[in-house]
Amino acid sequence: MSSFSWTPFTTERLLILRAQGLMLSKIAAELGTTTHAIEHKLRRLRYQKPAQATAARSPVKLLDLRPHHCRWIVFGSGEGALFCGKPKVGTSPYCFEHTQQAWQRPKIAAQTIPTVMRLPAARRR
């Protein structure tokens, strides 16, 4: 067994690095563990319920936002808005969950093919 312990900080860092697209070997080197440990932790996180996978954090007011806080508005608007406040992912203004939510592709039920109206060719004299 490895002596590496998974804290909420290292788990959050793992998810941030993975969202940035880094390879498992680079993530392992960054966190000081093995690629096997990274792979197994990602597998365990995938099967956890969302409430267990993410730490509960109270929303942050506009004036309390810091550069590392997620900018996703969870309630209200203007000065009374409450923001997510979880750690941001890379250069994104959002945390891991909100980055995924912001960049998801719209689901199209049926692809429509535009029809082209063909006009008869002009007659030459």
KOLROPA-305361 format. One record per residue: residue in one letter; x, y, z of N, C-alpha, C, O in turn. Coordinates in nm, 3 decimals, padded with zeros to 5 digits, always signed. Example, Ala and Ser with C-alpha at 12.3 -4.5 7.8 and 13.67 -1.06 7.14 Angstrom:
<nodes>
{'a'; {+01.319; -00.569; +00.780}; {+01.230; -00.450; +00.780}; {+01.320; -00.330; +00.780}; {+01.424; -00.332; +00.846}} {'s'; {+01.285; -00.225; +00.708}; {+01.367; -00.106; +00.714}; {+01.290; +00.003; +00.787}; {+01.341; +00.114; +00.804}} 
</nodes>
This chain:
<nodes>
{'m'; {+00.083; -00.119; +00.000}; {+00.000; +00.000; +00.000}; {+00.087; +00.125; +00.000}; {+00.196; +00.127; +00.058}} {'s'; {+00.037; +00.227; -00.065}; {+00.107; +00.355; -00.073}; {+00.081; +00.435; +00.053}; {-00.024; +00.423; +00.116}} {'s'; {+00.180; +00.519; +00.090}; {+00.162; +00.604; +00.208}; {+00.096; +00.737; +00.171}; {+00.079; +00.823; +00.257}} {'f'; {+00.060; +00.755; +00.044}; {-00.004; +00.878; -00.002}; {-00.146; +00.885; +00.050}; {-00.223; +00.789; +00.036}} {'s'; {-00.182; +00.999; +00.111}; {-00.318; +01.013; +00.162}; {-00.394; +01.115; +00.078}; {-00.341; +01.221; +00.045}} {'w'; {-00.517; +01.082; +00.044}; {-00.601; +01.169; -00.037}; {-00.678; +01.264; +00.054}; {-00.769; +01.223; +00.126}} {'t'; {-00.640; +01.390; +00.051}; {-00.711; +01.493; +00.126}; {-00.808; +01.562; +00.031}; {-00.797; +01.544; -00.091}} {'p'; {-00.903; +01.640; +00.081}; {-00.990; +01.715; -00.009}; {-00.910; +01.807; -00.102}; {-00.949; +01.828; -00.217}} {'f'; {-00.799; +01.863; -00.054}; {-00.717; +01.950; -00.138}; {-00.653; +01.873; -00.253}; {-00.658; +01.918; -00.368}} {'t'; {-00.594; +01.755; -00.224}; {-00.529; +01.678; -00.331}; {-00.632; +01.623; -00.429}; {-00.605; +01.612; -00.549}} {'t'; {-00.750; +01.588; -00.380}; {-00.856; +01.540; -00.469}; {-00.901; +01.653; -00.563}; {-00.918; +01.631; -00.683}} {'e'; {-00.920; +01.772; -00.508}; {-00.959; +01.887; -00.590}; {-00.849; +01.920; -00.691}; {-00.879; +01.951; -00.807}} {'r'; {-00.723; +01.913; -00.649}; {-00.610; +01.939; -00.740}; {-00.606; +01.835; -00.851}; {-00.579; +01.868; -00.967}} {'l'; {-00.632; +01.710; -00.818}; {-00.638; +01.603; -00.918}; {-00.743; +01.635; -01.024}; {-00.716; +01.624; -01.143}} {'l'; {-00.862; +01.674; -00.980}; {-00.970; +01.705; -01.074}; {-00.936; +01.827; -01.160}; {-00.971; +01.831; -01.278}} {'i'; {-00.870; +01.925; -01.102}; {-00.830; +02.044; -01.179}; {-00.728; +02.007; -01.286}; {-00.742; +02.047; -01.401}} {'l'; {-00.627; +01.931; -01.247}; {-00.524; +01.892; -01.344}; {-00.580; +01.803; -01.454}; {-00.540; +01.813; -01.570}} {'r'; {-00.673; +01.716; -01.417}; {-00.736; +01.628; -01.516}; {-00.822; +01.710; -01.613}; {-00.824; +01.682; -01.733}} {'a'; {-00.892; +01.809; -01.561}; {-00.975; +01.895; -01.646}; {-00.889; +01.977; -01.742}; {-00.936; +02.015; -01.849}} {'q'; {-00.766; +02.004; -01.704}; {-00.675; +02.077; -01.792}; {-00.619; +01.989; -01.902}; {-00.553; +02.038; -01.993}} {'g'; {-00.645; +01.858; -01.894}; {-00.603; +01.766; -01.999}; {-00.464; +01.707; -01.981}; {-00.408; +01.652; -02.075}} {'l'; {-00.408; +01.717; -01.861}; {-00.275; +01.660; -01.838}; {-00.280; +01.508; -01.837}; {-00.381; +01.448; -01.800}} {'m'; {-00.169; +01.447; -01.878}; {-00.160; +01.301; -01.876}; {-00.148; +01.253; -01.731}; {-00.105; +01.328; -01.643}} {'l'; {-00.185; +01.127; -01.709}; {-00.182; +01.072; -01.573}; {-00.042; +01.077; -01.514}; {-00.027; +01.101; -01.394}} {'s'; {+00.061; +01.053; -01.595}; {+00.198; +01.054; -01.544}; {+00.238; +01.194; -01.494}; {+00.308; +01.206; -01.394}} {'k'; {+00.194; +01.299; -01.565}; {+00.226; +01.435; -01.521}; {+00.149; +01.472; -01.396}; {+00.201; +01.541; -01.308}} {'i'; {+00.024; +01.426; -01.386}; {-00.055; +01.450; -01.266}; {+00.010; +01.380; -01.147}; {+00.019; +01.436; -01.038}} {'a'; {+00.053; +01.255; -01.169}; {+00.117; +01.179; -01.062}; {+00.244; +01.248; -01.014}; {+00.270; +01.256; -00.894}} {'a'; {+00.324; +01.299; -01.107}; {+00.447; +01.369; -01.069}; {+00.414; +01.497; -00.991}; {+00.483; +01.530; -00.895}} {'e'; {+00.310; +01.568; -01.033}; {+00.269; +01.692; -00.965}; {+00.223; +01.665; -00.822}; {+00.254; +01.741; -00.730}} {'l'; {+00.149; +01.554; -00.803}; {+00.094; +01.524; -00.670}; {+00.187; +01.438; -00.586}; {+00.165; +01.421; -00.466}} {'g'; {+00.292; +01.382; -00.648}; {+00.387; +01.301; -00.572}; {+00.339; +01.160; -00.544}; {+00.363; +01.107; -00.436}} {'t'; {+00.271; +01.099; -00.639}; {+00.222; +00.962; -00.624}; {+00.241; +00.888; -00.757}; {+00.308; +00.939; -00.846}} {'t'; {+00.183; +00.770; -00.770}; {+00.200; +00.690; -00.892}; {+00.082; +00.708; -00.986}; {-00.026; +00.752; -00.946}} {'t'; {+00.104; +00.673; -01.113}; {-00.006; +00.680; -01.210}; {-00.116; +00.581; -01.174}; {-00.234; +00.606; -01.200}} {'h'; {-00.078; +00.470; -01.114}; {-00.177; +00.370; -01.070}; {-00.272; +00.431; -00.967}; {-00.393; +00.411; -00.973}} {'a'; {-00.215; +00.504; -00.871}; {-00.296; +00.566; -00.766}; {-00.391; +00.670; -00.826}; {-00.507; +00.680; -00.785}} {'i'; {-00.342; +00.747; -00.924}; {-00.425; +00.848; -00.990}; {-00.540; +00.780; -01.064}; {-00.655; +00.822; -01.052}} {'e'; {-00.508; +00.676; -01.139}; {-00.610; +00.604; -01.216}; {-00.719; +00.546; -01.126}; {-00.837; +00.556; -01.156}} {'h'; {-00.679; +00.486; -01.016}; {-00.777; +00.425; -00.924}; {-00.859; +00.531; -00.852}; {-00.979; +00.511; -00.828}} {'k'; {-00.798; +00.644; -00.817}; {-00.874; +00.750; -00.751}; {-00.978; +00.808; -00.847}; {-01.092; +00.833; -00.806}} {'l'; {-00.941; +00.829; -00.973}; {-01.037; +00.878; -01.072}; {-01.152; +00.780; -01.091}; {-01.267; +00.821; -01.106}} {'r'; {-01.121; +00.652; -01.089}; {-01.226; +00.550; -01.103}; {-01.321; +00.553; -00.983}; {-01.442; +00.542; -00.999}} {'r'; {-01.264; +00.567; -00.862}; {-01.349; +00.573; -00.742}; {-01.436; +00.698; -00.743}; {-01.553; +00.693; -00.705}} {'l'; {-01.379; +00.812; -00.786}; {-01.456; +00.936; -00.792}; {-01.569; +00.928; -00.893}; {-01.676; +00.986; -00.873}} {'r'; {-01.547; +00.856; -01.002}; {-01.648; +00.843; -01.106}; {-01.774; +00.774; -01.053}; {-01.885; +00.805; -01.095}} {'y'; {-01.756; +00.680; -00.960}; {-01.870; +00.603; -00.911}; {-01.929; +00.657; -00.781}; {-02.024; +00.599; -00.728}} {'q'; {-01.874; +00.768; -00.730}; {-01.931; +00.829; -00.610}; {-02.051; +00.914; -00.646}; {-02.065; +00.961; -00.759}} {'k'; {-02.136; +00.932; -00.549}; {-02.249; +01.024; -00.568}; {-02.194; +01.167; -00.568}; {-02.097; +01.195; -00.497}} {'p'; {-02.254; +01.258; -00.645}; {-02.202; +01.395; -00.652}; {-02.189; +01.464; -00.517}; {-02.097; +01.544; -00.499}} {'a'; {-02.278; +01.437; -00.424}; {-02.271; +01.502; -00.293}; {-02.145; +01.461; -00.218}; {-02.090; +01.541; -00.142}} {'q'; {-02.098; +01.338; -00.239}; {-01.977; +01.292; -00.172}; {-01.851; +01.337; -00.246}; {-01.747; +01.359; -00.183}} {'a'; {-01.860; +01.350; -00.378}; {-01.741; +01.382; -00.456}; {-01.698; +01.527; -00.439}; {-01.579; +01.557; -00.449}} {'t'; {-01.789; +01.616; -00.415}; {-01.754; +01.757; -00.402}; {-01.778; +01.804; -00.258}; {-01.876; +01.766; -00.193}} {'a'; {-01.689; +01.886; -00.213}; {-01.703; +01.938; -00.077}; {-01.808; +02.048; -00.077}; {-01.816; +02.128; -00.170}} {'a'; {-01.888; +02.051; +00.028}; {-01.992; +02.154; +00.039}; {-01.925; +02.287; +00.073}; {-01.842; +02.294; +00.163}} {'r'; {-01.963; +02.389; +00.001}; {-01.907; +02.522; +00.025}; {-02.019; +02.623; +00.013}; {-02.102; +02.615; -00.078}} {'s'; {-02.022; +02.716; +00.106}; {-02.129; +02.815; +00.102}; {-02.099; +02.918; -00.007}; {-01.983; +02.948; -00.034}} {'p'; {-02.204; +02.972; -00.070}; {-02.184; +03.071; -00.176}; {-02.113; +03.196; -00.124}; {-02.115; +03.226; -00.005}} {'v'; {-02.050; +03.268; -00.218}; {-01.970; +03.386; -00.185}; {-02.037; +03.510; -00.245}; {-02.085; +03.507; -00.358}} {'k'; {-02.038; +03.619; -00.167}; {-02.094; +03.744; -00.218}; {-01.993; +03.811; -00.311}; {-01.874; +03.781; -00.308}} {'l'; {-02.042; +03.903; -00.395}; {-01.961; +03.971; -00.494}; {-01.837; +04.036; -00.433}; {-01.727; +04.022; -00.486}} {'l'; {-01.854; +04.106; -00.323}; {-01.741; +04.176; -00.263}; {-01.644; +04.084; -00.190}; {-01.534; +04.125; -00.155}} {'d'; {-01.685; +03.959; -00.166}; {-01.598; +03.862; -00.099}; {-01.524; +03.772; -00.198}; {-01.443; +03.690; -00.156}} {'l'; {-01.550; +03.787; -00.329}; {-01.485; +03.703; -00.430}; {-01.335; +03.729; -00.432}; {-01.291; +03.844; -00.423}} {'r'; {-01.257; +03.623; -00.445}; {-01.113; +03.632; -00.459}; {-01.076; +03.580; -00.597}; {-01.158; +03.515; -00.663}} {'p'; {-00.953; +03.606; -00.644}; {-00.914; +03.563; -00.779}; {-00.927; +03.413; -00.804}; {-00.945; +03.372; -00.919}} {'h'; {-00.918; +03.329; -00.701}; {-00.924; +03.184; -00.720}; {-01.067; +03.128; -00.710}; {-01.086; +03.008; -00.728}} {'h'; {-01.167; +03.212; -00.683}; {-01.305; +03.165; -00.666}; {-01.377; +03.148; -00.800}; {-01.354; +03.223; -00.895}} {'c'; {-01.465; +03.048; -00.806}; {-01.551; +03.024; -00.922}; {-01.651; +03.140; -00.935}; {-01.707; +03.186; -00.836}} {'r'; {-01.672; +03.187; -01.058}; {-01.757; +03.302; -01.084}; {-01.900; +03.265; -01.125}; {-01.974; +03.351; -01.173}} {'w'; {-01.939; +03.140; -01.108}; {-02.072; +03.095; -01.146}; {-02.175; +03.151; -01.048}; {-02.163; +03.132; -00.927}} {'i'; {-02.276; +03.221; -01.099}; {-02.380; +03.277; -01.013}; {-02.478; +03.167; -00.976}; {-02.538; +03.104; -01.063}} {'v'; {-02.494; +03.144; -00.845}; {-02.586; +03.039; -00.800}; {-02.720; +03.097; -00.755}; {-02.820; +03.024; -00.748}} {'f'; {-02.723; +03.227; -00.726}; {-02.849; +03.288; -00.683}; {-02.841; +03.439; -00.699}; {-02.737; +03.500; -00.672}} {'g'; {-02.950; +03.500; -00.744}; {-02.960; +03.645; -00.750}; {-02.893; +03.707; -00.871}; {-02.852; +03.638; -00.964}} {'s'; {-02.884; +03.840; -00.867}; {-02.819; +03.914; -00.975}; {-02.767; +04.047; -00.920}; {-02.805; +04.088; -00.810}} {'g'; {-02.682; +04.112; -00.995}; {-02.627; +04.240; -00.953}; {-02.541; +04.228; -00.829}; {-02.469; +04.129; -00.812}} {'e'; {-02.547; +04.328; -00.742}; {-02.466; +04.326; -00.620}; {-02.511; +04.220; -00.521}; {-02.433; +04.177; -00.436}} {'g'; {-02.637; +04.178; -00.530}; {-02.689; +04.077; -00.438}; {-02.662; +03.934; -00.484}; {-02.707; +03.839; -00.419}} {'a'; {-02.590; +03.917; -00.594}; {-02.563; +03.783; -00.648}; {-02.473; +03.703; -00.555}; {-02.384; +03.757; -00.490}} {'l'; {-02.499; +03.573; -00.549}; {-02.415; +03.481; -00.475}; {-02.343; +03.392; -00.575}; {-02.406; +03.336; -00.666}} {'f'; {-02.211; +03.378; -00.559}; {-02.129; +03.301; -00.652}; {-02.089; +03.169; -00.589}; {-02.088; +03.154; -00.466}} {'c'; {-02.056; +03.072; -00.675}; {-02.019; +02.937; -00.629}; {-01.905; +02.942; -00.527}; {-01.920; +02.893; -00.416}} {'g'; {-01.792; +03.001; -00.563}; {-01.682; +03.018; -00.469}; {-01.585; +02.902; -00.458}; {-01.488; +02.913; -00.384}} {'k'; {-01.606; +02.791; -00.530}; {-01.510; +02.681; -00.528}; {-01.385; +02.723; -00.606}; {-01.389; +02.823; -00.678}} {'p'; {-01.274; +02.649; -00.593}; {-01.152; +02.685; -00.667}; {-01.172; +02.676; -00.818}; {-01.236; +02.583; -00.867}} {'k'; {-01.117; +02.775; -00.891}; {-01.128; +02.778; -01.037}; {-01.039; +02.671; -01.099}; {-00.945; +02.622; -01.036}} {'v'; {-01.070; +02.634; -01.225}; {-00.991; +02.538; -01.301}; {-00.909; +02.613; -01.404}; {-00.964; +02.672; -01.496}} {'g'; {-00.777; +02.611; -01.390}; {-00.687; +02.673; -01.488}; {-00.723; +02.818; -01.516}; {-00.735; +02.899; -01.424}} {'t'; {-00.740; +02.850; -01.644}; {-00.774; +02.987; -01.683}; {-00.923; +03.010; -01.691}; {-00.967; +03.122; -01.718}} {'s'; {-01.003; +02.907; -01.668}; {-01.148; +02.921; -01.671}; {-01.195; +03.002; -01.551}; {-01.135; +02.994; -01.444}} {'p'; {-01.302; +03.079; -01.566}; {-01.353; +03.153; -01.451}; {-01.438; +03.066; -01.358}; {-01.490; +03.114; -01.257}} {'y'; {-01.453; +02.937; -01.393}; {-01.543; +02.848; -01.319}; {-01.468; +02.731; -01.255}; {-01.354; +02.701; -01.292}} {'c'; {-01.534; +02.666; -01.160}; {-01.482; +02.544; -01.098}; {-01.501; +02.427; -01.196}; {-01.552; +02.445; -01.306}} {'f'; {-01.460; +02.308; -01.154}; {-01.466; +02.191; -01.241}; {-01.608; +02.163; -01.290}; {-01.630; +02.147; -01.410}} {'e'; {-01.705; +02.157; -01.198}; {-01.843; +02.125; -01.236}; {-01.904; +02.230; -01.328}; {-01.970; +02.197; -01.426}} {'h'; {-01.882; +02.357; -01.295}; {-01.943; +02.464; -01.374}; {-01.873; +02.482; -01.509}; {-01.936; +02.526; -01.605}} {'t'; {-01.744; +02.448; -01.517}; {-01.677; +02.449; -01.648}; {-01.741; +02.345; -01.738}; {-01.767; +02.373; -01.856}} {'q'; {-01.766; +02.226; -01.685}; {-01.832; +02.122; -01.764}; {-01.971; +02.165; -01.805}; {-02.012; +02.143; -01.919}} {'q'; {-02.044; +02.225; -01.714}; {-02.181; +02.269; -01.742}; {-02.183; +02.382; -01.845}; {-02.271; +02.385; -01.931}} {'a'; {-02.087; +02.472; -01.838}; {-02.083; +02.586; -01.931}; {-02.045; +02.543; -02.072}; {-02.089; +02.605; -02.169}} {'w'; {-01.965; +02.439; -02.085}; {-01.915; +02.398; -02.216}; {-01.981; +02.273; -02.271}; {-01.929; +02.214; -02.366}} {'q'; {-02.094; +02.231; -02.215}; {-02.158; +02.112; -02.269}; {-02.223; +02.143; -02.403}; {-02.272; +02.254; -02.425}} {'r'; {-02.224; +02.046; -02.491}; {-02.282; +02.065; -02.623}; {-02.432; +02.051; -02.616}; {-02.484; +01.965; -02.544}} {'p'; {-02.504; +02.134; -02.690}; {-02.650; +02.122; -02.689}; {-02.692; +01.991; -02.757}; {-02.631; +01.948; -02.854}} {'k'; {-02.795; +01.931; -02.703}; {-02.846; +01.806; -02.759}; {-02.950; +01.839; -02.864}; {-03.049; +01.908; -02.837}} {'i'; {-02.928; +01.790; -02.984}; {-03.019; +01.813; -03.095}; {-03.099; +01.685; -03.117}; {-03.041; +01.579; -03.140}} {'a'; {-03.233; +01.697; -03.110}; {-03.318; +01.578; -03.122}; {-03.306; +01.515; -03.260}; {-03.273; +01.397; -03.271}} {'a'; {-03.331; +01.589; -03.364}; {-03.323; +01.536; -03.499}; {-03.253; +01.639; -03.586}; {-03.286; +01.757; -03.585}} {'q'; {-03.156; +01.591; -03.660}; {-03.083; +01.682; -03.745}; {-03.167; +01.713; -03.868}; {-03.211; +01.622; -03.938}} {'t'; {-03.188; +01.838; -03.893}; {-03.267; +01.876; -04.009}; {-03.174; +01.909; -04.125}; {-03.071; +01.974; -04.109}} {'i'; {-03.213; +01.862; -04.240}; {-03.135; +01.888; -04.360}; {-03.206; +01.999; -04.436}; {-03.323; +01.985; -04.474}} {'p'; {-03.137; +02.109; -04.458}; {-03.204; +02.218; -04.529}; {-03.234; +02.178; -04.672}; {-03.153; +02.115; -04.740}} {'t'; {-03.351; +02.217; -04.717}; {-03.389; +02.185; -04.854}; {-03.356; +02.304; -04.943}; {-03.369; +02.420; -04.903}} {'v'; {-03.314; +02.273; -05.060}; {-03.279; +02.377; -05.155}; {-03.382; +02.375; -05.266}; {-03.410; +02.270; -05.325}} {'m'; {-03.438; +02.489; -05.294}; {-03.535; +02.498; -05.401}; {-03.460; +02.517; -05.532}; {-03.387; +02.614; -05.550}} {'r'; {-03.480; +02.424; -05.622}; {-03.411; +02.432; -05.750}; {-03.497; +02.508; -05.849}; {-03.614; +02.477; -05.871}} {'l'; {-03.436; +02.604; -05.906}; {-03.506; +02.682; -06.008}; {-03.469; +02.627; -06.145}; {-03.356; +02.581; -06.164}} {'p'; {-03.560; +02.632; -06.241}; {-03.526; +02.583; -06.374}; {-03.416; +02.670; -06.434}; {-03.411; +02.791; -06.414}} {'a'; {-03.329; +02.605; -06.509}; {-03.220; +02.677; -06.573}; {-03.276; +02.774; -06.677}; {-03.373; +02.744; -06.746}} {'a'; {-03.214; +02.889; -06.686}; {-03.260; +02.990; -06.783}; {-03.240; +02.938; -06.925}; {-03.138; +02.876; -06.956}} {'r'; {-03.338; +02.962; -07.008}; {-03.329; +02.914; -07.147}; {-03.243; +03.009; -07.229}; {-03.253; +03.131; -07.219}} {'r'; {-03.162; +02.952; -07.308}; {-03.077; +03.032; -07.396}; {-03.148; +03.053; -07.529}; {-03.216; +02.963; -07.578}} {'r'; {-03.134; +03.166; -07.586}; {-03.198; +03.195; -07.715}; {-03.113; +03.158; -07.830}; {-03.153; +03.175; -07.945}} 
</nodes>
